Amino acid sequence: MVKASIPPGNELLERERGGQKQGVLITAASSLLMLIMTLPFIPWIAVVNTGTLYAHMGLESEVIAELDGGYSVLTILSFVQETRWGILGFFAALLLLAALGAAFMHLVTVIRAATRKYGQKGLLSFYGMAQAAMILSFLASAATIVYMFYSNHHFGMTGFVATPIPYITLLLSVGTYIIIKKMEKRERALEKDHGFLEELRRNWILFVFLLPVITYFLINNYLPMVGIYFAFTQFNFRDGLFASPFVGGRNFEFFFLMDLGRLVRNTVLYNVVFIGLGNILQIVFAIMVSRVGNKYFKKTSQTLIFMPFFVSFVILSVMVYNILNYEIGIVNTIVTSMGMDRIDFYNTPHYWPFLITFFFVWKNLGYGMVIYLATIMSISEEYYEAAQIDGANVFQQIIYITLPHLKPTFIILLLFALGGIMRGQFELFYQIIGHNGRLFNVADIFDTYVYRITTTQPLSMGLGAAAGLFQSIFGFIIIMTTNFFIKRSNEEYALF
């Protein structure tokens, strides 16, 4: 490793104490202090002129009793919820997100400094995390001060005063950030890491080519995330998104009061069956098609299996109706011709888990099969030739050559599918089941339920957004957990 001289003024920071650089200890101590200052009982904003302020708001006495006192950066949203001044809600939500992000990164910084497990790049990873924590703390403290002035301007009077805490956090985050940057500069010289800005200067043309992609994802993936705020409001078109009354977690309470267990059970179990059975059959059919020797038969069978994927769910619902209808359905026509009683499918719930699974697999079998078939076609023929020379039969070739090569593809598809495990096949269930209440116990999933309540209740955008946020968080936890265990087992197969 190349030795880099200590820049002037860095001697104190680079000096070691107990085997740890003093600059790292200062950074950890600063992070710990700012982490403590974000606790709910530490006031960042004090309420003054309470009588005039609350009279101006027209609040009742019992609400006033709840609002007296100060607010921390983690409890400021309670003021918005209790007063229902929605115009302040979005600003407070952003402030809370910045504070929570800063608190999490401060916690990670303190833990890394205490355990001396800095990350993949050593101290550079530690400095990167600490810098991000300081930036978010700066934004949270600055936003708190701006929030105070904005609120006073909105109410037309001085009703809020910032305590010394946000000012201390502001100065502390700036000072610590400067210390980190000074230490990071020497560490980059030691590790021969020129950093992002230098990389940008050297390869700016390549970054220019990335601009369309960045713009696309910014517009289509990140800006729409602002709509998450719908989940915390009682939206109305008069006030708009940022001024509608802020209701906190009331929209989420609705889901816990409803039959959440049944909906989650149906959604998850159906998806588990779809993922498990679907992938197994796709692999089986891909192997079978790859083993067909006749070129024309192979192409024909592959096309016929793939065709159902292009059938729309509306057409599928018509097909299902004509197959299962009590009076004129194909099944009942055959049954009655054999002298047997008709089967009332649409009033008999226990048939539908099997029917829905069958139609899902039938429709999606060809698409997944093509993906696995492409992987099989990429396997070198030399493996199979060597196996044949060694006396391996067809089944042994499949077990010891084909399936191991399909394992990475299977894991990637599994991770992608698990990310949406709480997002059921809405089109499939809605088009086939519709509003048949007799089948809801076995065929009602999260998406169809949310669709019904958001279309039958006026202006219930908050409920829909809350449901979407719940599904996203649930899927995120599932995919992160699965990826963690896969990474521990075999890092090459992990998604990230």
C-alpha positions, 0 to 999 in steps of 0.5 A: 500500500502506498504511504500518503503523507498526513496533510497539515491540520490532520495530525490530530484526526489521524492520531490513534487512540486505542487502535482507532483513529481519533477522527473516526472516534469524533465522527462516531461521537458526533453521530451518537449525539445527533442520534440522541437528539432525534429521540421523540422526547427531545423538542425541536419546535416549541409552541408559543402564543398558544391561546392566540394560535389555537383560537386562530385555528378554531380548535376545541379545548380538548384538542388544545390540551393535547397540543400544548408543548413542543414537538420533536422532529419525530412527532411533528406530524402529530401536530398536523394530524391533530389540527388537520392542517393538511397544507403543512403535512407534506412538508412535515412528512419530508422532514420526518423522512430526512430525520428517520434516514439520518437516524438510521445512518447515524446508528449504522455509523456508531455500530461500525465504529464500535465493532470496527467493521467498516464495510467492503471498502474499509474506512472509505465505506465508513466515511461514505455512510457518515457523510450521508448521515451528516447530509440528512441531519443537515437537511432535517435541521435546516428543514425544521427551521424553514418549517417553523418560518413557513408555519408562522407565515401560514398562520399569520403570526408567531406560533412556533419557535425553534429550540436550540436543538436544530441549530446545534444539529445544523452546526454539528453536521456541517463541522463533522462533515468537514472533518470526514472530508479531510480524513477521506481525502488521505484515505483515498490517496492510500487506497488509490481511489479517486472518487466519483467526481474524478470518475465523472471528470474522466468519463463524462461522455459515458455519464452523458449517455446515461442521462436518458436512462436517469431521466426515464427512471426519475420521471417514471419511477421516482417522481411518482413515489411522491404519491405515497403521501396519498396514504396519509391523507383524506384526499379531496380535489379542492385542497389537492394532494399537499393540502388535504387533511393529514390523517396519519395512519388512519387509512392503514387502521382500516386494513387491520380492521377488515378481514386482513388475515383472509386476504393475506392468506389467499394472496400469499398462498395463491402466489406460492402455488403459482410460483412453485408449481408454475416454475416446476412445470415450466422447467419440465416442459422446457426440458421436454421440448429441448429433447424433441428431435424433430425440428418441425414438431419442436417448433410447433409444440413450442408455439402452441404452448406459448400461444395462451400467453397472448390471450387477454384476461377478458377473453379468458373470462369468456372462455371460462364462463362458456366452459363452466356455465351451469346451463350451457357450459361445455362441462355441464353439457358433457356431464348431463349427456352422461346422465349425471347431475349438473355442477354449479361451479359459480356457487361452489367455492371449493372448486376454484382454488384448483380452477384458478391455478389451472388457468394461471398455469395454462396461460403462463406456462409458455412464457416461462418455458421459453426463458428456461428453454433459452438457458438450456439452449445455451448449455454446451453440447460438450457436456452431454457428449461427455456424459454419453461417453461415460454411459449416462442416460437421458435422466442422468444428463438432465439431473446432473447437467441440465438442472444445475445449469437452470439453477441460477435462472430459477433463483433470479426468477424466484426473487423477482416473483417473491417481490410481488408476492403480495400483488396477486394476479388482479386481472385473472381473479377479477375477470374470472370471479368478478363480484361473485360474493359466494366465492370471496372466501377462497378467491378474494385477494388483496388487489380485488378487495382494494379495487372494490372499496376504492371504487365503491367509496368516494375519494378513497385514494388514500385507502388505495395508496395505503394498500399499495404501500403495504404491499410494497413494504411486504414484498420488499421485506420478503425479497430482502430476506430471501436474497440474504439467505441465498447470498449466505448460501451462494453469493453468485446466485444472489440478486444483489 
